[in-house]
């Protein structure tokens, strides 16, 4: 039996950033279930197939990270730590809430 996108659980680390938010939207548009993993994963918006999981990737233990990843078929890292000052990255995030279910 082959899996369809709607049965796969895809984790995205950094779902609210520029890359992560666009990855989430594309995965949802293709029919995948998406689990957003970050300190504030609900910031990206809401969708019936989007589940936020709160985790601070900078300070989490390997054991806790394994718990966060439990049940996922694949994990995509779009993690990008921010810098401060004039060299800070600027981006426009893409919110998933306007998508149709």
For each residue, the residues with C-beta under 8 A, 3 or more apart:
1:
2:
3: 7 8 73
4: 7 8 31
5: 8 30 31 32
6: 31 32 33 49
7: 3 4 33
8: 3 4 5 32 33 73 74
9: 33 35 71 72 73
10: 27 32 33 34 35 72 73 74 75 76
11: 34 35 36 37 53 68 69 72 74 75 76
12: 15 20 23 24 27 34 35 36 37 75 76 78
13: 20 37 38 57 75 76 77 78 79
14: 17 19 20 37 38 57 77 78 79 80
15: 12 20 21 23 24 34 36 37 38 41 44 52 78
16: 20 21 36 38 40 41 43 44 93
17: 14 20 21 78 80 91 93
18: 21 22 89 91 92 93 94
19: 14 22 23 78 80
20: 12 13 14 15 16 17 23 24 36 38 44 78 79
21: 15 16 17 18 24 25 44 93 94 95 96
22: 18 19 25 26 94
23: 12 15 19 20 26 27 76 78
24: 12 15 20 21 27 28 34 36 44 50 96
25: 21 22 28 29 94 96 99
26: 22 23 29 30
27: 10 12 23 24 30 32 34
28: 24 25 31 32 34 47 49 50 96 99
29: 25 26 99
30: 5 26 27
31: 4 5 6 28 49
32: 5 6 8 10 27 28 49
33: 6 7 8 9 10 49 50 51
34: 10 11 12 15 24 27 28 47 49 50 51
35: 9 10 11 12 50 51 52 53 72
36: 11 12 15 16 20 24 41 42 44 50 51 52 53
37: 11 12 13 14 15 41 53 55 57 68 75
38: 13 14 15 16 20 41 43 54 55 57
39: 54 55 56 57
40: 16 43 54
41: 15 16 36 37 38 44 52 53 54
42: 36 45 46 52
43: 16 38 40 93
44: 15 16 20 21 24 36 41 50 52 93 95 96
45: 42 50 95 96 97 98
46: 42 50 96 97
47: 28 34 50 96 97 99 101
48: 101
49: 6 28 31 32 33 34 101
50: 24 28 33 34 35 36 44 45 46 47 96
51: 33 34 35 36
52: 15 35 36 41 42 44
53: 11 35 36 37 41 68
54: 38 39 40 41
55: 37 38 39 60 64 65 68
56: 39 59 60
57: 13 14 37 38 39 60 65 79
58: 81
59: 56
60: 55 56 57 64 65 68
61: 64 65
62: 65 66
63: 66 67
64: 55 60 61 67 68
65: 55 57 60 61 62 68 69
66: 62 63 69 70
67: 63 64 70
68: 11 37 53 55 60 64 65
69: 11 65 66 72 75
70: 66 67
71: 9
72: 9 10 11 35 69 75
73: 3 8 9 10
74: 8 10 11
75: 10 11 12 13 37 69 72
76: 10 11 12 13 23
77: 13 14
78: 12 13 14 15 17 19 20 23
79: 13 14 20 57
80: 14 17 19 89
81: 58
82: 88 89
83: 87 88 89
84: 87 88
85: 88
86:
87: 83 84
88: 82 83 84 85
89: 18 80 82 83
90:
91: 17 18
92: 18
93: 16 17 18 21 43 44
94: 18 21 22 25
95: 21 44 45 98
96: 21 24 25 28 44 45 46 47 50 99
97: 45 46 47
98: 45 95
99: 25 28 29 47 96
100:
101: 47 48 49
